[in-house]
Amino acid sequence: MFAECDETSQSAESRRSGLHAGRVVIDRRRVEHRCEVLRTAQREGDILVARSLQLPDAGRFRRRALQHRVVQLAKSLRRHRRQQFVLIAEVPIRGIMGDSGSPRQFPQVESRRSDLRDQIDRGLEERFPKVSMMIRLGARHSTDLYQKHVDNSNIVRHNHVVSVHMVGHSYKQYSIEDSWDAIVIGSGIGGLTTAALLAKHAGQRVLVLERHYTAGGFTHAFRRPGYEWDAGVHYIGQVNNPKSQLRAAFDHLTEGRLKWNAMPDVYDRISIADRTYDFPAGLERFREALADRFPSERKAIDQYIAAVCGTARAGNLYFAEKAIPGFLAKLIGPMMRSGFLRTASQTTAEVLSRMTANPELIAVLTGQWGDYGLPPGHSSFGAHAIVAHHYFQGAGYPVGGASEIAGSIAPVIENAGGEIIYSAEVAGILLDGNRHATGVRMADGRELHARTIVSDAGAHNTFGRLLPPEMAETADLLKELRQIPPSTAHVCLYAGLKRDTTAPEPHAANRWIYANADHDGSAARFAADPAQPWPCLFISFPSAKDPSFERRFPGRSTIEVVAPVPYAAFGRWAETRWKRRGADYDQFKQELTTRLTADLEKHVPEVRGRINYAEVSTPVSTRHFANYQNGEIYGLSATPERFRMRSLSARTPVRNLYLTGSDACTSGVAGAMFGGIIAASAILERNLVRKVTAA
């Protein structure tokens, strides 16, 4: 541990004003000169803003003296880790060198504006000299130590600082050990869940390695000046009920740090041509809303709801079987799997066609097919039932945005001595002479070792790319995996708006837009000719779902427009470099931006003329950041064949290697999280599901 102030890092502005542009950061292990000091969970109202950091009896700054005091302070604080919460000081200051007189008073606008964003916008922080201090407070002794080293008269509570979770450390700029209890490849919700449970329930030191420049997988958020969007979290069901299993699991993993905001009573709105159908929260209200629109189909609606609920319940045993020991799975596994597979082995269209012949009703009931990536003629009814049941009681959204999920889980991993490292690409999994997993080889050739290796990189990546392809142990599994195609790819428009107080804001309900009631036909026509209407258009309003957004980004709002697309349309740019894909790619993206913007303004006319920022991501963006080779967003396709695969589970044919995330369970945030719980249960050889989900 050390404290350091870089006296050579001064901007022209700071030299003119006599301000020092260095930064002092107190952390458990090291000091870094980057904005990921804001990586640890913060609580609104508990942010300390320091106008000055002064050493007692120190008229001039002395690096060695400050280093010694910081080290002693931090060592003392670490003894009280169980009683601590994190407070962060981050504001422009007069400077920690110079005389010991009273600090200069800075304009409030500077202390209220953090302006710390992701890597793309880190240049903003160079405009203002800052001292960033992260210390862990809570115990009385810790507070006393803190007060001795910081001029209390220059500390104020401030509720208007932008809170940003920069989870983890950069691989290139952070020193990590070579040996760990467990190594997790990938920091998606599945990988973070497994890592947190190993830390929480076994005290293991877990190293999480993420190839992206930010942690969280599809739960991360990204920023552009004045705006923030989530990368994949649009809404999550069952979290509004504190007694639900999913909410209990989130509370367990985050130790209650993650807060939720309920979406409106109508959380999804399905539009088919010019007809609109609302999905209200509450099972009986949902039933009655459908019966009002389809009065002659009440029996079919009742049958549908019963089938969804029955299949979802049967799924509990099906997924639990994936965590039990192999010998026990052979004995009772078929019985545990059979109830779910009765309907999961059929397509959604096959099951629904036995209940009703009304194509409009079928289209409405499957109007959320974008949540699992396949239209009804191809998707397993098991996948459909899990998603539909998941939202029957409504949905919620994390307060502070999607990045709060990873930011709230990270302290559990770090407090046990683990680390989350980003920009850390794993090139392969190491095997010993007995073909047991013993570690990972990084892209730069470095080798890291652990007793347990967990992959959140997806089944295809794990067995087809990270392990030697000629391994006899995985040959049968690879053969089965090749029979299951990757899930859908997508394009997404990220739109930013300046709010007009005189204009109505869009309703926070998600919009599902369809040109007609033939979901499978529309998808097939679009795959053959991308000039055809989108097979599905999903419009989400993240700023309207997050009550903290207005405080963090006043006068702004955001919208996301998602459409499934075939990866083949983007395959020619697969091997090009990010931000250097060529003029033809840039032109294609601009055409997509124009098309999606026009669709947004058509279906949400109140935003017309108010969009002042727009950006599109494509399947090659997903391939680059998530390392899914076909730009898929849900891992393996949710086909009946996928759920019939007996070999797809947390345990793998390679000893000490485990699979986590959506491919170990099912798609979506909840599915990937339970994949993480199943993996941790298999590793520790105990049933953590009951403990984690106990309200």
C-alpha positions in Angstrom: 0.0 0.0 0.0 1.2 3.5 -0.7 0.1 7.0 -1.2 1.5 9.0 -4.1 1.0 12.5 -5.6 2.2 12.9 -9.1 3.7 16.4 -9.0 4.4 16.4 -12.7 0.8 16.0 -13.8 -0.3 19.5 -14.2 -2.5 21.0 -16.9 -1.8 24.5 -18.4 -4.9 25.7 -16.5 -3.5 24.5 -13.2 -0.1 26.0 -13.8 -1.6 29.4 -14.6 -3.7 29.4 -11.4 -1.1 27.8 -9.2 -3.2 24.8 -8.5 -1.7 21.3 -8.1 -3.3 18.8 -10.4 -2.1 15.6 -8.6 -4.4 13.3 -6.8 -4.1 11.5 -3.5 -6.1 8.3 -3.2 -6.3 6.1 -0.2 -7.2 2.5 -1.1 -6.8 -0.9 0.6 -4.0 -2.0 -1.7 -2.7 0.8 -3.9 -3.2 4.3 -5.2 -4.2 4.9 -8.8 -4.4 8.2 -10.7 -7.6 7.2 -12.5 -11.3 7.6 -11.9 -12.0 4.0 -11.0 -11.4 5.1 -7.4 -15.2 5.5 -7.6 -15.5 1.8 -8.0 -17.0 1.0 -4.5 -20.6 1.2 -3.6 -21.7 4.7 -2.5 -24.8 5.7 -0.6 -26.6 8.9 -1.4 -26.0 11.4 1.3 -22.9 9.6 2.6 -20.4 11.3 0.3 -17.9 13.6 1.9 -16.6 16.5 -0.1 -13.3 17.8 1.0 -12.2 21.3 0.1 -8.7 20.7 1.4 -6.5 17.9 2.7 -3.9 19.2 5.2 -1.3 17.5 7.3 -0.9 18.7 10.9 2.1 20.9 11.4 3.0 20.6 7.7 3.4 24.0 6.1 4.6 22.4 2.8 3.7 19.1 1.2 6.1 16.2 1.9 5.4 13.1 0.0 7.1 10.7 2.5 5.3 12.1 5.5 1.9 11.9 3.8 2.7 8.4 2.6 3.6 7.2 6.1 0.4 8.7 7.6 -1.8 7.3 4.9 -0.3 3.8 5.3 -0.8 3.9 9.1 -4.3 5.2 8.7 -5.3 2.6 6.2 -3.8 -0.3 8.2 -5.8 0.8 11.2 -9.0 1.1 9.2 -8.6 -2.4 7.7 -9.0 -3.9 11.2 -12.6 -2.6 11.3 -13.6 -3.8 7.8 -16.8 -5.6 9.0 -18.2 -2.3 10.4 -17.3 -0.1 7.5 -19.0 1.7 4.7 -17.3 3.7 2.0 -17.2 7.5 1.8 -15.4 9.2 -1.1 -14.0 12.7 -1.3 -13.7 13.9 -4.9 -13.6 17.7 -5.6 -11.4 20.4 -7.0 -9.1 21.8 -4.2 -6.7 24.5 -3.7 -3.8 22.1 -3.6 -2.1 20.1 -0.9 1.2 21.9 -1.5 1.6 25.4 -0.4 1.0 27.2 2.9 -1.1 26.1 5.8 -3.5 29.0 5.6 -7.2 28.7 5.0 -8.2 27.0 1.7 -9.5 29.0 -1.2 -13.3 28.9 -1.6 -14.2 27.3 -5.0 -17.4 27.9 -6.9 -20.1 25.5 -5.8 -20.7 24.4 -9.4 -17.3 22.7 -9.5 -17.8 20.8 -6.3 -21.3 19.7 -7.4 -20.1 18.4 -10.7 -18.1 15.2 -10.7 -17.7 14.9 -14.4 -16.1 11.4 -14.0 -17.2 9.1 -16.7 -16.0 5.9 -18.4 -12.8 5.7 -20.4 -14.2 7.6 -23.4 -14.7 10.7 -21.3 -11.8 10.5 -18.8 -10.3 13.5 -20.5 -12.8 15.6 -18.7 -11.2 15.0 -15.3 -8.0 16.6 -16.5 -9.7 20.0 -16.6 -9.9 20.2 -12.8 -7.2 19.4 -10.2 -8.7 17.1 -7.7 -7.8 15.1 -4.6 -9.7 11.8 -4.6 -9.8 10.0 -1.2 -11.4 6.6 -0.6 -11.4 5.5 3.0 -13.5 3.0 4.9 -15.4 4.5 7.8 -17.8 3.1 10.4 -16.0 2.2 13.6 -15.5 5.0 16.1 -11.7 4.4 16.2 -11.5 4.8 12.4 -13.4 8.0 12.5 -11.1 9.4 15.1 -8.1 8.5 13.0 -9.7 10.1 10.0 -10.4 13.3 11.8 -6.7 13.6 12.8 -5.5 13.7 9.2 -8.2 15.7 7.5 -9.1 19.3 8.3 -12.7 18.8 9.5 -13.6 22.4 8.9 -13.1 21.8 5.2 -15.4 18.8 5.0 -19.1 19.2 4.1 -21.8 16.7 3.3 -23.0 17.0 -0.3 -26.0 15.3 -2.0 -25.4 16.5 -5.5 -22.3 14.6 -6.5 -22.6 12.3 -9.5 -22.1 8.7 -8.2 -20.2 6.5 -10.6 -19.3 2.9 -10.0 -16.0 2.1 -11.6 -15.7 -1.5 -10.6 -12.3 -3.2 -10.4 -8.8 -2.3 -11.6 -7.1 -2.2 -14.9 -5.0 -5.3 -15.7 -2.2 -3.2 -17.2 -2.0 -0.8 -14.3 -2.6 -3.0 -11.3 -0.3 -5.6 -9.8 -2.1 -8.9 -9.0 -0.8 -12.1 -7.5 -0.2 -15.3 -9.4 -2.1 -17.7 -7.1 -5.8 -17.6 -6.0 -8.4 -19.8 -4.5 -10.6 -19.4 -7.6 -10.4 -17.6 -11.0 -13.6 -16.5 -12.8 -13.4 -15.7 -16.5 -15.9 -13.0 -17.2 -17.6 -10.4 -15.0 -21.2 -10.8 -16.1 -23.8 -11.3 -13.5 -23.2 -15.1 -13.5 -19.5 -14.7 -12.9 -19.9 -12.0 -10.2 -22.6 -14.1 -8.5 -20.3 -17.2 -8.3 -17.4 -15.1 -7.2 -19.4 -13.4 -4.4 -20.8 -16.7 -3.1 -17.4 -18.3 -3.0 -16.2 -15.3 -1.1 -19.2 -15.0 1.2 -19.8 -18.7 2.0 -16.2 -20.1 1.8 -14.0 -17.1 2.4 -12.3 -17.7 -0.9 -10.0 -15.2 -2.6 -11.5 -14.9 -6.1 -9.9 -13.2 -9.1 -12.5 -12.1 -11.7 -11.0 -11.4 -15.1 -12.9 -9.2 -17.6 -11.7 -8.5 -21.2 -13.9 -5.4 -21.5 -12.6 -2.0 -20.2 -15.4 -2.1 -17.6 -16.8 -4.8 -15.4 -20.4 -6.1 -15.3 -20.9 -7.8 -18.7 -24.4 -6.9 -19.9 -25.2 -5.2 -16.6 -22.7 -2.4 -17.1 -23.7 1.1 -18.1 -21.8 3.5 -20.4 -21.8 7.3 -20.7 -21.5 10.0 -23.2 -21.3 13.7 -22.0 -24.5 14.4 -20.2 -26.1 10.9 -20.7 -26.0 7.3 -19.4 -27.5 4.1 -20.9 -27.6 0.6 -19.7 -26.0 -2.1 -21.9 -28.5 -4.9 -21.3 -30.6 -4.4 -18.2 -34.0 -3.0 -19.3 -36.2 -4.3 -16.6 -36.2 -7.2 -14.0 -39.2 -9.0 -12.7 -40.0 -10.0 -9.1 -37.6 -7.5 -7.5 -40.4 -5.3 -6.1 -41.5 -8.0 -3.7 -39.0 -8.2 -0.8 -40.2 -11.8 -0.1 -39.6 -13.1 -3.7 -36.7 -15.5 -4.3 -35.1 -13.2 -6.8 -35.2 -10.2 -4.6 -33.8 -12.2 -1.7 -31.0 -13.4 -4.0 -30.1 -9.8 -5.0 -30.2 -8.7 -1.3 -28.0 -11.6 -0.3 -25.4 -10.9 -3.0 -25.3 -7.1 -2.5 -25.9 -7.2 1.3 -28.8 -4.9 0.8 -26.9 -2.2 -1.0 -28.9 -2.4 -4.3 -32.1 -0.5 -4.3 -35.0 -0.9 -6.7 -37.6 1.3 -8.3 -40.9 -0.2 -9.4 -41.9 0.4 -13.0 -45.4 1.7 -13.8 -48.4 -0.5 -13.3 -48.3 -1.2 -17.1 -44.7 -2.3 -17.6 -45.0 -3.7 -21.2 -47.1 -2.4 -24.0 -47.5 -4.6 -27.1 -48.3 -3.0 -30.4 -49.3 -5.1 -33.4 -49.9 -2.9 -36.4 -52.3 -0.3 -35.1 -53.6 -2.3 -32.1 -52.1 -1.9 -28.6 -52.3 -4.3 -25.6 -51.2 -3.5 -22.1 -49.5 -5.9 -19.7 -50.4 -4.7 -16.2 -48.6 -5.9 -13.0 -50.4 -8.7 -11.1 -51.5 -12.1 -12.4 -55.2 -11.6 -12.1 -55.1 -8.2 -13.6 -53.1 -9.6 -16.5 -55.7 -12.3 -16.9 -58.6 -9.8 -16.9 -56.8 -7.4 -19.3 -56.4 -10.2 -21.9 -60.0 -11.5 -21.3 -61.4 -8.0 -21.9 -59.7 -7.9 -25.3 -60.4 -11.5 -26.2 -63.6 -12.4 -24.4 -64.2 -15.6 -26.4 -60.7 -16.9 -25.5 -61.1 -16.9 -21.7 -60.6 -20.6 -21.5 -57.5 -20.5 -23.6 -56.1 -17.6 -21.5 -56.7 -19.7 -18.3 -55.0 -22.7 -19.9 -52.1 -20.5 -20.9 -51.5 -19.1 -17.5 -51.7 -22.5 -15.9 -49.2 -23.9 -18.3 -46.8 -21.0 -17.7 -47.0 -21.3 -13.9 -46.7 -25.1 -14.0 -43.7 -25.1 -16.3 -41.9 -22.3 -14.3 -42.4 -24.3 -11.1 -41.1 -27.5 -12.7 -38.1 -25.5 -13.8 -36.9 -25.3 -10.2 -36.2 -29.0 -10.0 -34.8 -29.1 -13.5 -32.2 -26.4 -12.8 -31.5 -27.8 -9.3 -30.5 -31.1 -10.9 -27.6 -29.3 -12.6 -25.9 -28.6 -9.2 -26.2 -32.1 -7.5 -23.2 -34.5 -7.6 -22.9 -36.7 -10.7 -23.8 -40.0 -9.1 -26.9 -38.6 -7.6 -27.9 -36.9 -10.9 -27.7 -40.3 -12.6 -30.0 -41.7 -10.0 -32.7 -39.1 -9.6 -31.9 -36.7 -12.4 -34.4 -38.0 -15.0 -37.2 -37.6 -12.4 -36.1 -34.0 -11.6 -35.9 -33.0 -15.2 -39.1 -34.7 -16.6 -41.7 -32.2 -15.4 -40.1 -29.3 -17.0 -39.2 -31.1 -20.2 -42.8 -32.1 -20.9 -43.4 -28.6 -22.3 -39.8 -27.3 -22.6 -39.2 -30.0 -25.3 -41.8 -28.4 -27.4 -41.8 -25.0 -29.2 -43.9 -22.2 -27.8 -46.1 -22.3 -31.0 -46.8 -26.0 -30.6 -48.0 -25.5 -27.0 -50.1 -22.5 -27.7 -51.6 -23.9 -30.9 -53.3 -26.6 -28.7 -55.0 -23.9 -26.6 -56.2 -21.4 -29.3 -56.4 -20.9 -33.0 -56.5 -17.1 -32.7 -53.2 -15.8 -34.2 -53.7 -12.4 -32.7 -53.9 -13.8 -29.2 -50.8 -16.0 -29.8 -49.0 -12.9 -31.0 -49.9 -10.9 -27.9 -49.0 -13.8 -25.5 -45.6 -14.1 -27.2 -45.1 -10.3 -27.5 -42.0 -10.5 -25.2 -40.1 -13.0 -27.4 -37.3 -10.5 -27.7 -36.5 -11.2 -24.0 -35.3 -14.7 -24.9 -34.4 -14.1 -28.5 -36.6 -16.5 -30.6 -40.0 -16.2 -32.1 -42.6 -18.8 -31.0 -42.0 -21.3 -33.8 -38.4 -21.8 -32.7 -38.3 -21.1 -29.0 -38.7 -23.6 -26.3 -42.0 -23.2 -24.3 -39.8 -23.6 -21.2 -37.9 -20.4 -22.0 -41.1 -18.6 -22.8 -42.7 -19.7 -19.6 -39.8 -18.7 -17.4 -39.8 -15.2 -18.9 -43.6 -14.7 -18.9 -43.9 -15.9 -15.3 -40.9 -13.7 -14.3 -42.9 -10.6 -15.2 -46.4 -11.5 -14.1 -46.1 -9.4 -10.9 -44.5 -6.4 -12.7 -40.9 -5.3 -13.0 -38.4 -3.0 -11.4 -35.2 -1.2 -12.3 -32.0 -0.6 -10.2 -31.8 2.9 -8.6 -28.7 4.5 -10.0 -28.7 2.5 -13.2 -27.6 -0.9 -14.3 -24.0 -0.5 -13.2 -25.3 -0.5 -9.6 -25.6 -4.2 -9.8 -21.9 -4.9 -10.3 -21.0 -2.1 -8.0 -23.1 -3.5 -5.2 -21.7 -7.0 -5.6 -18.0 -6.1 -5.9 -17.4 -5.3 -2.2 -18.4 -8.8 -1.2 -15.6 -10.2 -3.5 -13.1 -7.6 -2.5 -13.7 -7.8 1.3 -12.6 -11.5 1.2 -9.4 -10.5 -0.5 -10.6 -11.0 -4.1 -10.2 -8.7 -7.0 -12.1 -7.7 -10.2 -9.7 -6.9 -13.0 -10.8 -5.5 -16.4 -9.0 -5.1 -19.7 -7.8 -8.6 -18.8 -8.2 -11.0 -21.7 -7.9 -14.7 -21.0 -6.4 -16.6 -24.0 -6.8 -20.2 -22.6 -7.4 -22.4 -19.6 -4.3 -24.2 -18.2 -4.4 -28.0 -17.7 -2.0 -30.2 -15.8 -0.8 -33.7 -16.9 -4.0 -35.2 -15.7 -6.1 -32.8 -17.8 -7.4 -31.0 -14.8 -7.8 -27.2 -14.9 -5.2 -25.4 -12.9 -5.2 -21.8 -14.1 -5.5 -19.4 -17.0 -3.1 -18.0 -19.6 -3.6 -14.4 -20.3 -3.3 -12.8 -23.8 0.1 -11.4 -22.8 1.4 -14.9 -21.9 1.2 -14.5 -18.1 -0.1 -17.5 -16.2 -2.3 -17.3 -13.2 -3.2 -20.3 -11.0 -6.1 -21.4 -8.9 -7.7 -24.6 -7.5 -11.0 -23.7 -9.2 -11.6 -22.2 -12.6 -15.0 -20.8 -13.5 -16.0 -19.7 -16.9 -18.6 -17.0 -17.6 -17.5 -16.8 -21.2 -20.3 -19.0 -22.6 -20.3 -22.6 -23.5 -19.1 -22.2 -27.1 -16.1 -20.0 -26.0 -15.2 -22.2 -23.1 -15.1 -25.6 -24.8 -14.4 -24.4 -28.3 -11.8 -21.7 -27.8 -10.4 -21.6 -24.2 -9.8 -25.3 -24.0 -7.7 -27.4 -26.5 -10.2 -28.4 -29.3 -8.8 -31.9 -29.5 -9.6 -32.8 -25.8 -11.4 -36.2 -25.7 -13.1 -35.2 -22.5 -15.1 -32.4 -24.2 -15.5 -34.0 -27.7 -19.1 -35.2 -27.1 -20.1 -32.0 -25.4 -18.7 -30.0 -28.3 -20.6 -32.2 -30.8 -23.9 -31.4 -29.0 -23.1 -27.7 -28.7 -22.6 -27.5 -32.5 -26.2 -28.6 -32.9 -27.5 -25.5 -31.0 -27.1 -22.2 -32.8 -26.1 -19.0 -31.0 -28.9 -16.7 -29.9 -30.0 -13.7 -31.8 -27.7 -10.6 -32.5 -29.1 -7.1 -32.2 -28.7 -3.5 -33.1 -29.4 -0.8 -30.6 -30.0 3.0 -30.9 -28.9 5.0 -27.9 -30.7 8.3 -28.0 -30.2 11.3 -25.7 -32.7 14.1 -25.3 -32.7 17.5 -23.7 -35.8 17.6 -21.6 -38.5 20.2 -22.5 -40.5 21.1 -19.4 -43.5 22.0 -21.6 -43.6 18.8 -23.5 -44.9 15.5 -22.0 -42.3 12.8 -21.2 -42.8 9.3 -22.6 -44.4 6.7 -20.4 -41.8 4.5 -18.7 -43.5 1.3 -20.0 -41.5 -0.7 -22.5 -42.9 -0.7 -26.0 -42.9 -3.8 -28.2 -43.6 -2.9 -31.8 -44.7 -5.5 -34.5 -45.7 -4.9 -38.0 -48.2 -7.8 -37.9 -49.1 -10.8 -35.9 -46.9 -13.3 -37.7 -43.7 -13.2 -35.5 -42.0 -16.1 -37.2 -42.9 -14.9 -40.7 -41.6 -11.4 -40.0 -38.3 -12.8 -38.6 -37.8 -15.0 -41.7 -38.6 -12.2 -44.2 -36.2 -9.8 -42.4 -33.4 -12.4 -42.4 -33.8 -12.8 -46.1 -34.1 -9.1 -46.8 -33.0 -6.6 -44.1 -34.9 -3.9 -45.9 -38.1 -5.5 -44.7 -39.8 -4.2 -41.5 -38.0 -5.0 -38.3 -39.3 -8.4 -36.9 -39.4 -6.8 -33.5 -38.7 -3.3 -32.2 -38.2 -2.8 -28.4 -38.2 0.7 -27.0 -37.0 1.3 -23.5 -36.8 4.5 -21.4 -34.0 4.0 -18.8 -34.0 7.6 -17.5 -37.8 7.3 -16.8 -37.2 4.1 -14.8 -34.5 5.5 -12.6 -35.5 8.1 -10.0 -31.9 9.2 -9.5 -31.3 10.0 -13.2 -32.7 13.6 -13.0 -30.4 14.3 -10.1 -27.4 12.8 -11.9 -28.1 14.2 -15.3 -30.5 17.2 -14.8 -32.5 18.2 -17.9 -31.7 15.1 -19.8 -33.4 11.8 -20.7 -32.5 8.7 -22.6 -34.1 6.1 -24.8 -33.0 2.8 -26.2 -34.4 1.2 -29.4 -33.4 -2.5 -29.9 -34.0 -4.7 -32.9 -32.9 -8.3 -33.5 -30.8 -8.8 -36.6 -29.0 -11.7 -38.2 -25.2 -11.6 -37.6 -24.5 -12.5 -41.2 -25.4 -8.9 -42.3 -22.4 -7.7 -40.3 -20.0 -10.6 -40.7 -17.7 -8.8 -43.2 -16.6 -6.5 -40.4 -16.0 -9.3 -37.9 -12.2 -9.1 -38.1 -11.9 -5.3 -38.2 -10.7 -3.2 -35.3 -13.0 -1.3 -33.0 -13.3 2.4 -34.1 -11.4 1.5 -37.3 -13.8 -0.6 -39.2 -13.8 1.5 -42.3 -15.9 4.1 -44.1 -18.4 1.5 -45.4 -19.1 0.4 -41.8 -19.5 4.0 -40.6 -21.9 4.6 -43.5 -23.9 1.5 -42.6 -24.2 2.6 -39.0 -25.3 6.0 -40.0 -28.1 4.4 -42.2 -29.1 2.3 -39.2 -29.1 5.4 -37.0 -31.4 7.3 -39.4 -33.7 4.3 -39.8 -34.0 3.6 -36.1 -34.4 7.3 -35.2 -37.3 7.6 -37.7 -39.0 4.5 -36.2 -38.6 6.0 -32.7 -40.1 9.3 -33.7 -43.0 7.4 -35.4 -43.9 5.3 -32.4 -43.0 7.9 -29.7 -44.0 11.1 -31.5 -43.4 13.3 -28.4 -39.6 13.0 -28.8 -39.7 14.3 -32.4 -37.2 17.1 -32.8 -35.8 16.7 -29.3 -33.1 14.1 -30.0 -29.7 15.8 -29.6 -27.5 12.7 -29.4 -27.8 9.3 -31.2 -25.4 6.4 -31.4 -25.9 2.8 -32.7 -24.2 -0.4 -31.5 -24.1 -3.4 -33.8 -23.4 -7.2 -33.5 -19.7 -6.6 -34.1 -19.8 -4.2 -31.1 -21.1 -7.1 -29.1 -18.5 -9.4 -30.5 -15.7 -7.0 -29.6 -16.8 -6.3 -26.0 -18.6 -9.5 -25.0 -16.4 -11.9 -27.1 -19.5 -13.7 -28.4 -18.3 -14.8 -31.9 -21.7 -14.2 -33.6 -22.6 -11.1 -31.6 -25.3 -13.1 -29.7 -26.9 -11.5 -26.6 -28.3 -14.6 -24.9 -25.6 -17.2 -25.3 -27.0 -20.4 -26.6 -30.4 -20.2 -28.4 -33.4 -21.0 -26.3 -34.5 -24.0 -28.4 -36.1 -27.2 -27.2 -32.8 -29.0 -28.1 -30.9 -26.7 -25.7 -33.0 -27.7 -22.7 -32.8 -31.4 -23.7 -29.0 -31.3 -23.4 -28.1 -33.4 -20.4 -24.4 -32.4 -20.5 -24.9 -28.7 -20.3 -24.6 -27.9 -16.6 -22.3 -26.1 -14.1 -20.1 -29.2 -13.9 -18.0 -29.8 -16.9 -16.1 -32.9 -18.2 -12.8 -31.1 -17.1 -12.1 -31.5 -13.4 -11.9 -28.2 -11.5 -13.6 -26.3 -14.4 -17.1 -25.0 -13.9 -19.6 -23.2 -16.2 -21.6 -20.2 -14.8 -24.0 -17.7 -16.3 -26.9 -18.1 -18.7 -25.5 -21.2 -20.4 -25.5 -22.9 -17.1 -29.2 -22.0 -16.5 -31.2 -19.8 -18.9 -31.1 -16.4 -20.5 -31.6 -13.0 -18.9 -30.2 -11.3 -15.8 -32.2 -13.6 -13.5 -31.3 -16.7 -15.4 -27.6 -15.9 -15.5 -27.7 -15.1 -11.8 -29.2 -18.4 -10.9 -26.6 -20.0 -13.2 -24.0 -18.4 -10.9 -25.8 -19.8 -7.8 -25.9 -23.3 -9.3 -22.2 -23.1 -10.1 -21.2 -22.0 -6.6 -23.4 -24.8 -5.2 -21.6 -27.3 -7.4 -18.1 -26.0 -6.4 -18.8 -26.0 -2.7 -20.9 -29.2 -2.9 -23.7 -27.7 -0.9 -27.1 -26.4 -1.8 -26.8 -22.6 -1.7 -30.0 -22.0 -3.6 -32.2 -22.3 -0.5 -29.9 -20.1 1.6 -29.4 -17.4 -1.0 -33.1 -17.2 -1.9 -34.4 -17.2 1.7 -36.3 -13.9 2.3 
